[in-house]
Amino acid sequence: MERTKPKAVFMAFGTKGDVYPLAAIAAAFACDKKQYDVMLITHSAHEGLSPHLAEKHVQYCPISSPPVLSADQNNDPEGKAESSFFLQKREVTRDHRQECYSLIERIFGDGPSLDGDHIVINFFALEGWSLAELFCVRCIVAAPYAVPYSAPATFERQFQRELPLLYKYLIDAPSGKVCWKDVIHWMWPLFTESWGSWRNDELHLSLHPFTDPVTGIPTWHDRPQSPLVMYGFSKEVVEWPAYWPSKVQVCGFWFLPTEWQFTCKKCREISVYDSSRHQYARDDLCPSHLKLQNFIKTKPIFIGLSSIGSMGFIKDPYAFICVLQTVLSTANYKFILFTAGYEPLESMIRTIAAEASFEEKNWSEDCVPLCNGRLLCFSGSIPYGWLFPKCDAVIHHGGSGTTAAALKAGTPQVVCPFMLDQFYWAERMYWLGVSPKPLSRNHLLPDKNDDRSVQEAARVLSLAIHDALSSTVKARAAEIAERILPEDGISEAIKYLKEELGLN
């Protein structure tokens, strides 16, 4: 039977910070436009989204590839692990792209596309661009941060030399049509060999976008529109350069629905968020987490590194805990550490706790106290929007979601970046005055577990916390929070999406 409902596919790959914001937009779009069939394609590792999406009538479509791949270089002087890693990456990429193709074919391959059909992708789901071209549907980009990579310095010169006609086609593009600004801003990877060979060999498309698959000549007769790019951050926080393409829209931060952020169902039922008043109707957790709630009332300092552990950066969990213990031995702080389900860290915490004399009375299973109860290690999850306003400071890795939540809470930050956009956010928070100078990773995660390394890391971390708790940083954090409070990034994203699709 010929289908009558258009389809909206959201394709997002990467860690939770890369995927969950797009899932939130998919859920909001499904609620706003019930005439659509809405789907989210992402890693099977994010299966926790499935019940939340089902409640909003969004179909969860899993891909078996992992969110991240990490190579273990330890004890590998000959570089064999690196060679094995690249081989594994090539195989995973091949299977990942084949799964993406099979899913999109199943979704859109049942007949002619409808006007409203579209695919929304993040920057780690560039497969979606070529698959949208193959099945003749519109492609839109949505990302919670600016492009985390830039074109090599020689890219434009090489492009101009090897593809002179296509370069002229993009440089001379009329207003509103795809142009060189689009390419240099985010599309440039699609013109590299990695994507070109897949487009040509597997999808039977042209080697390069916007060219004829037979002649390789630019499609002068059918110039596509400049693609919509939506960013999930605040104009109050990120500069909006004039050299960005005209179709870039900055929405405000994309905060997740509150109910998605509790691992404890009872806590979720109690702490209902009142969106009209921008606060929680009840400031309580469930009886099983009463000790956690009381600990939070002491205004602890939050520490969380999200997916950094699973990416292979926490090489010595014991050294990390030793740094925190050393800081607590010299200052009157309390820490709440979110372990993010990283098993080597959680295992080490349980081992240390078993050897300590401090008794764990009336604590829930996901809470392990160390340092005589001054360091609380929590393996579950509660909303940052609920937690961060109750913390003195937030120590984190510079992920876009954690950064946004700390900004909204008006809580000072200490940022230790590890990769990609995390370095941008770390520098930006320092520039805004809501955090001290970014930490180097060895000042939070020493490579060596010796006294000298641990003491030096603890010294630097202590100084950073001291600076973050200064009256100047606190005032600046409160000022930024006041500015972004009225923003509703998800609603803005839906507005721009509907405008692009002609649905208003």
Secondary structure, 3 states (H helix, E strand, C coil): CCCCCCEEEEECCCCHHHHHHHHHHHHHHHHHCCCCEEEEEEEHHHHHHHHHHHHCCEEEEEECCCCCCCCCCCCCCCCHHHHHHHHHHHHHHHHHHHHHHHHHHHHHCCCCCCCCCEEEECCCCCHHHHHHHHCCCEEEEEECCCCCCCCCCCHHHHHHHHCHHHHHHHHCCCCCECCHHHHHHHHHHHHCHHHHHHHHHCCCCCCCCCECCCCCCECCCCCCECCCEEECCCCCCCCCCCCCCCCEEECCCCCCCHHHHCCCHHHHHHCCEECCCCEECCCCCCHHHHHHHHHHCCCCEEEECHHHCCCCCCCCHHHHHHHHHHHHHHCCCCEEEECCCCHHHHHHHHHHHHHCCCCCCCCCCCEEEECCCCEEEECCCCCHHHHHHHCCEEEECCCHHHHHHHHHHCCCEEECCCCCHHHHHHHHHHHHCCCCCCCCHHHCCCCCCCHHHHHHHHHHHHHHHHHHCCHHHHHHHHHHHHHHCCCCHHHHHHHHHHHHHCCC
